Amino acid sequence: MEQYDSLKLKNQLCFPIYLCSKEIIRKYTPYLNKLDLTYTQYIVMMYLWENKETNVKELGKTLLLDSNTLTPLLKKLEQKEYIKRNKSEKDERNLMIKLTEKGQELKEQALDIPKQIGKCINLEKDETIILYKTLYKILKNIEER
């Protein structure tokens, strides 16, 4: 084994993961443009479609996004009237995020997106499950170190 083999791109696990992520997000773009959303805004909306309301801290923890990323993103979603931001009644230091009716209606328009992206990725169901579990195992391992 050559001394610098570990530095070759072809030997890096992170490189194909990075490329897949970048290309999958690129495939989302035409669908998300119709909803006037970026990919990051889309994952925030998916979280809210599932949970209806949350606080910024919980949202950031779940999506692994820091407040420097979330604050401008949430302001834009509020300007589009998809969410409402309010201080918590229990603790004013806590900023609550709530889905609006307009934000809830957007869910219907987004319904077909996962199926369209699934067609692009074109994996069998068992391959998808294995990949999903493996990626989350990697994330867990990284968080523990």
Secondary structure by P-SEA (a helix, b strand, c coil): ccccccccccccaaaaaaaaaaaaaaaaaaaaaaacccaaaaaaaaaaaacccccaaaaaaaacccaaaaaaaaaaaaaacccccccccccccbbbbbbcaaaaaacccccaaaaaaaaaacccaaaaaaaaaaaaaaaaaaaac
